[in-house]
Amino acid sequence: MSDEVDFITKSTEVPPLPKESISNALKVLNSGKLFRYGENNADGMYASQLETMFAEMIGSKFAIALNSGGSAIYIALKSAGILENETVALNAFTLAPVPGALENAGAQVLLLDVNANLTLGVEDLEEKLRIGNTKALVLSHMRGHIGRIDEIERICKQLGIILIEDCAHAMGAMYDDRMIGTFGDIGCFSFQTYKQVNAGEGGILVTDDPDIAAKAILYSGSYLLYNQHTNRPDEAYFSKHKGKIPNYSLRMNELCASVLPPQLLQLEERNTRWREIYALIASGLRHIEGITTIEVLPGVLMAPTSIQFHINDTKKIEHIIARAFDLGLKIKWFGSPHADGFTSNSTHWEYLSDFSTISPNLAGLCDIRLPVTLSDDQCRHIVQIIASSVGADIHE
Ligand SMILES: Cc1ncc(COP(=O)(O)O)c(C=O)c1O
């Protein structure tokens, strides 16, 4: 390995939190007030500050902070009124917490195949969504790949289907200059360490619908302290639902909330660097024989924290991954027969009734994490490792 960069270790690297995040966290620890609500008031609480800031950043009316991205999807389904055994469609290219949230809500999961560009095709979507009287579509912008979201929004509206966007990998991404997370009735984000913005754990839900927002605040576990949310709908919406909505205790704690506002201020700058890293590696991979890169649709501005590519000869994948590992690069394989670490596919989610088939478009799909700290030279080095593992020359 030249220059001996160990990308296996590097791929789990995250930058330290900004100084302001650390001083906010210390302030919370010194105050002892780690719960977002106060007995009498919540003046100056970071959770409320985060919600106001996040709603403004995304361009939504309301934001509700939760303890994880998976909780955000679960609460989104509950607040949208999805009942036990109702059908919820989900694109098959996603990560385990997403089908987990649907199962938690008691939904019948209808898995929808993705195209080679890893997004839902719109040509036959209407037909597919008519199956099983589908009530909601959870659209996972998995690994930041964004399909024809304008068309998907139109189809869902036409069919009266609730659209929930899973934006865990798309914070700050756009389609036709519109923020991802605002196309759906509800958008859900994650603040887990490997996402764009890091609280260790955490999630947030955005919506313009005051009824959904009031229900989400009540479900999240606000007791009758919902008026401590600065960003909230009118009292009438709470009066309508309180007493009828259980407290699921899935709210965000103040310590997690405290580290987030300073990071949101850096999001655009970090996404710009991630886009450069992605473009550099994607342009290198495009010249490697035996590899197919993923097409990004016109109008999409990604917020990529990883990169995907297909290895065309699926029989050689295990061998190629082993060679890359020896050269210091960990490649994950979404089509693997075995779930491994964070990586799994629908054939591993046996609790779903519809679990047994894997999309042919995922069979050769590989993935590497892109730490925002990668230098341009390190990006070129990654391309070289992949080329030599595949046994191909780079054709410029
Ligand atoms: C695509 C996707 N959606 C949702 C989630 C859920 O986020 P969390 O880990 O915060 O529950 C994840 C988590 O990794 C994810 O990868």
The ligand as an SDF file (V2000), in Angstrom:
LIG
                    3D

 16 16  0  0  0  0  0  0  0  0999 V2000
  -31.3000    5.2160    5.5330 C   0  0  0  0  0  0  0  0  0  0  0  0
  -31.4830    5.3380    7.0150 C   0  0  0  0  0  0  0  0  0  0  0  0
  -32.6660    5.7320    7.4930 N   0  0  0  0  0  0  0  0  0  0  0  0
  -32.9020    5.8530    8.8140 C   0  0  0  0  0  0  0  0  0  0  0  0
  -31.9320    5.5850    9.7400 C   0  0  0  0  0  0  0  0  0  0  0  0
  -32.2690    5.6680   11.1790 C   0  0  0  0  0  0  0  0  0  0  0  0
  -31.4930    6.5250   11.8810 O   0  0  0  0  0  0  0  0  0  0  0  0
  -31.1010    6.2420   13.4350 P   0  0  0  0  0  0  0  0  0  0  0  0
  -29.8850    5.4090   13.4310 O   0  0  0  0  0  0  0  0  0  0  0  0
  -30.8890    7.6440   13.9380 O   0  0  0  0  0  0  0  0  0  0  0  0
  -32.2940    5.5810   14.0520 O   0  0  0  0  0  0  0  0  0  0  0  0
  -30.6640    5.1890    9.2990 C   0  0  0  0  0  0  0  0  0  0  0  0
  -29.5880    4.9110   10.2730 C   0  0  0  0  0  0  0  0  0  0  0  0
  -28.5030    4.5790   10.0430 O   0  0  0  0  0  0  0  0  0  0  0  0
  -30.4390    5.0590    7.9030 C   0  0  0  0  0  0  0  0  0  0  0  0
  -29.2520    4.6660    7.4420 O   0  0  0  0  0  0  0  0  0  0  0  0
  1  2  1  0
  2  3  1  0
  2 15  2  0
  3  4  2  0
  4  5  1  0
  5  6  1  0
  5 12  2  0
  6  7  1  0
  7  8  1  0
  8  9  2  0
  8 10  1  0
  8 11  1  0
 12 13  1  0
 12 15  1  0
 13 14  2  0
 15 16  1  0
M  END
$$$$
